[in-house]
Amino acid sequence: MQRRRTDILTRIRTDMEKRFREATCLLINVAVFDFASSGDLGIPENLSPPELLRELGSLGAEIVFYGSGDGDFASTSGFGNLIEEAGHRIAGDRAYVLDRAGRKDCVLLGSEISDIDFFLSGVFSVVPNSAPLDLKTVSDYVSNFDGEAVFTELGNLIVSSKSEDWE
């Protein structure tokens, strides 16, 4: 029985790494940042959120921030002009986000029950620890973190997976 469980976990990790390696679009609901960042990833090599924006941009990944607070997010996130400088965008158009969510090279970081239609579109989905239970049950990955820490975790997983391809 232990062998079978190990095989399943290995397959899940391999599938996640493949999805992260192939990701060219990262959709992020700005509501993720409404929660205080819980926990420190404890890995000094991890890139900070501003560094992640730059690195993901240099790797050709587009980041789209969306959600009800998208207008305020640009001025209060602490990312300043880095979002636009790195070629990322803030979108208030749900149809635009849903179109992106239907692509196989997309990863979604959502946190609100209104994200469920995106989650069901086939996108690889990630939720923070504080996400509603209904959202957790349909997501592909539930983080142990909230707030900026979950963005940092996901971004570093993607960068790490893509970096392995370059080596």
Secondary structure, 3 states (H helix, E strand, C coil): CHHHHHHHHHHHHHHHHHHHHHCCEEEEEHHHHHCCCECCCCCCCCCCHHHHHHHHHHCCCEEEEECCCHHHHHHHCCCCCHHHHCCCEEECCHHHHHHHHCCCCEEEECCCHHHHHHHCCCCEEEECCCCCHHHHHHCCEECCCEHHHHHHHHHHHHHHHHHHHHC
